[in-house]
Amino acid sequence: MKVYKWTALAVAISSAFPALAQIPQEQEKAQQEQQPQTIQQQTEAAADDNDIEIVEVKGVKQADLKARDLERMKNGFSSVISTDDLGNFVDQNVAESLRRLPGVTLQRSEGEGKFVTVRGLGPGFVSVNMNGSQMSGAGEERKVGLDALPADLLGTIEVLKTLTPDQNLNSIGGTVNVKAISAFDRGKDTLKMRIQDAYSEARGEHSPKFSFDGTQLFLGDTLGIGFAVSHEDRKTQIDETRHHSSNEMKFYRADLGLTDEQIAAGDEILAPAQLEYRREVAGRTRQAAALNIEYRPDPDNYYFAKGTYTQFEDDDLALREFYDFQDAGSVGNGEIVYVNGQTKEFILSDIDVFHQQFIQESENKTITFSLGGENRFADRFVFDYEYAQSRSEEDSRGDRRVQFRERDLIVYGQGMRDNIRARVLSPDEAAQIAGLTYDPEDSIFGTSGSGDGSDLANYQFDNLFLEDGLRTDEIKTVNLNLRADVYSDWLNYVKVGAQFSERDHIRDKDRWSFDPSASDCSDDACVEVVNSNLADYNTAIPADSQFQLPFESRETVDDMVAAVRQTVDVATNGEVSIESTKGDYTIVEDTRAVYGMVEIPIGMDATLITGVRWAETEFSSTGFMSLENDDFEFNGAGAGTLDIAIPLPEASIKYSEFFPSAHLKWEASEDILVRAAVWTSYTRPSFKQARGYAIFDSDIELCPPGSDDCDDSSGGASLQQLSQFVLASDNALDVGNPNLLAMTSINYDASIGWYPSEDLFMEAAIFYKDIDNFIVDVNGVGMAIDQLPLTLPVNQVTEFVIPQNLYLDEINITINGDKATVYGIELSYNQYFDNGFFLQSNATFLDSDATLDPSIRQGSVALPDQADTTFNLVVGWESQTFSARFIGNIRSDVLEQIGSCPANVSLDDAANCKIWGDQYQADVKSLDFKLQYDVTDNIQLYFDAINLTDQADLRYFEGNAQSGGNVLYQKEEFGRSYQLGMNVKFY
């Protein structure tokens, strides 16, 4: 890889020097006759990318012109979103705004934009900076959720698509830099207030918001203060249908009362293994503040202190109805009643149906601040320095859930692309559909037949779930840079620098999940709840939902929890459950980088920036091997007795690399800007992917000694006998990969921008990424335990036997692929007409090809998290006081995860070639509308209609002929929303 990188740099530099030799004599003479620049002129000419030209703006057009000016100033290729004259963005958070840019796609969560993908690479490969400093995030991924960052705090949002050596290169996709409000940028005293109310159709409630921001200049404009404060009470409702936690579907073939020959001759379908209907009724109180203090006593010295604070408190009520289809067991157990190969319908017996209410209350805080300055001395040297720190903390202590369940029901199911259907059947109805004869006195359904599921008295309260969780993520960074201006015809400046960063990521969770009926209560209220069923409470089926069961009120849930909380210590013997251990970890990541770069003039109108950056990473983590048994029962002891958690040895890795680059910028004329770049970068794996952990699926099966007759229950086996049982091969395992290498890439970019007038802008860019060791999540890999990338302490398990060489059929793991390429083109076209109409548009067309180890996946696949096509179009009309815009966004399907299909397996072998398990995010076609009216020069009214197309977020399995095509994995429906607000400026 290093040879190719250095070759790429050599080609870029050598191609530039012939142009140097061909500078016309007139240009050389003109350069020699130029008067020396003043220090201030030199400083302005070599200004850092973070400096922003002051542009007085008015309306949509001028905001667009400001963004174009900022893009032209950058050393590398970038896309910028700027505010209008009142400091307003089109959207309510950073992620929503970014989706308007070419090459950028949006990932939503609960109906709100949260993560962005840039140029075919997912959010994990996009760095997010605040004022140039990396932001932390409290999740297991490196990706930073931008939904917590209101646009009210910001002055500019930019996506850097090519990176120079003085920038953090941990970003193959690109870097999002959000810049807080600056008094020096605005260049005057300002104060603005916003009042807004939003209405969600799905929730049927209002969400008020208030913010104000401003800038003040003091001491003869040498001291500037920018500030912003925002508060919002957001109320939403999300209806979700999902395949629950299982990553794979299941094969079904009718076996009730049939011989082996009859079973083999019947239809076989591929259908969902689980189903959960959810409704999330969420409330979020979001508060944010920013303070930016800058001091420039003279042109040679500059100092700053910048900070942002965001906090959101979530109060969510989750209603859940869960059908565990996979309880029917494997073919041959006599529990698959009916299968229709044409309609893909199925009927299963002995199925548990769960009814849950989950209350989650959490608080998430992120504080990011930086201190630093810049000093110019000796006429030619510029030294800048910065200490930055970002800390995120997610506190979710106090979560609670109650569960009712009826066992051994007969359930109908059907999987489709946009839905999974399920309902409980009576024995008579099931027999009629299946063409069977049913005798109530001699049930053909074994232990099933308790009714059609409508008798609420059969749903017993059987689980109390309590959880306290805390995550923290903290990044501390020191940046040092020294630039020397050379004043030569052959060299503009030399720049060197270093960066040192420490990152600590900690997760600590305590969880208690148990059946309170196993404990003694000390009062009548506890006894009443422990022995209760769903019929004992006032319930109702939520309106406009897919639920078949009614739900009790939130107040009832809290009363139940309060009454039975006393049983925790007795039920758990004073210990936290396996759930409290298996997800705990500590991660430490230290990074160091140094670089050197130069800027070379090529004639009067072009420059070449070239250099190299060296980066080193040290990563270590703790973790657990765990097995949480939900279903396996022995000798009447019940499920949950075989819970196991064993610490893994600390996993660590250290790697380093050189990353050279060359960036050409050529002002071919006043109207045309040409850029070209060959640059290298990398992306580290996420915390979840790289940390050491191994989690066996909770629905375990064990095999008696010397027998292949495995089951999820050993009947009357004693503990002593159970110690001879062997873990079955069809148990699923989720496992981390501490041996993952960083993904590295050689990136080629070229663009041409045409700026003929203020009314017209056109740009075309092409790019190509040659990626090594790309990182991908793979589902359903078959592998022996001793072939895993980490050593599991299976010899420490004494309850039963887990052989070191045990082959598991379904391992979900992250791996380094072999090679991947991404290539594409970005097109932008903006035009403003004399009659007030305007168009803002961009389109990106991508293609990719990736190969994995043949033992994982044969052939090639598209690079995950890539959208082949994105198209954004704004059609609007604007006058001095009025503007209206329709804002459309189209995005094609996105491959998110891939299924296993080894090279030695036939493509027709669906049991072992799981291409059908590839998971996609469905295409998106959304339309928003925005209306603004300037009542006076200081008062503006606005109205926004969001998601007019009622677009849902849909994810699906690829499927095959046996599934009838695509099958739903997850669907979120959040409906339309509307916003009405007023901006008032006091300047």
Secondary structure, 3 states (H helix, E strand, C coil): CHHHHHHHHHHHHHHHHHHHHCCCHHHHHHHHHCCCCCHHHHHHHCCCCCCCCCCCCCHHHHHHHHHHHHHHHCCCCEEEEECCCCCCCCCCEHHHHHCCCCCEEEEEECCEEEEEEECCECHHHEEEEECCEECCCCCCCCCCCCCCCEHHHEEEEEEECCCCCCCCCCCCCEEEEEEECCHHHHCCCEEEEEEEEEEECCCCEEEEEEEEEEEEEECCCCEEEEEEEEEEEEEEEEEEEECCCCCCCEEEECCCCCCHHHHHHCCEEEECCCEEEEEEEEEEEEEEEEEEEEEEEECCEEEEEEEEEEEEEEEEEEEEEEECHHHHCCCCCCCEEEECCCCCEEEEEEEEEEEEEEEEEEEEEEEEEEEEEEEEECCCEEEEEEEEEEEEEEECCCEEEEEEEEEEEEEEEEECCCCEEEEEECHHHHHHHHCCCCCCCCCCCCCCCCCCCCCHHHCEEEEEEEEEEEEEEEEEEEEEEEEEECCCCCCCEEEEEEEEEEEEEEEEEEEEEECHHHCCCCCHHHHHHHCCEHHHCCCECCCCCCCCCCECCHHHHHHHHHHHHHHHHHHHCCCCCCHHHHCCEEEEEEEEEEEEEEEEEECCCEEEEEEEEEEEEEEEECCEEEECCCCCECCCCCCCCCCEEEECCCEEEEEEEEEEEEEEEEECCCCEEEEEEEEEEEECCCHHHHCCCEEECCCCCEECCCCCCCECECCCCCHHHHCCCEECCCCEEEECCCCCCCEEEEEEEEEEEEEEECCEEEEEEEEEEEEECCEEEEEEEEEEHHHCCCCCCHHHCCCCECCCCCEEEEEEEEEECCEEEEEEEEEEEEEECCCCEEEEEEEEEEEEEEECCCCCECCEECCCCCECEEEEEEEEEECCCEEEEEEEEEECCEEEEEECECCCCCCCCCCCCCHHHCEEECCEEEEEEEEEEECCCCEEEEEEEECCCCCCEEEEEEEECCCCEEEEEEEEECCCEEEEEEEEECC
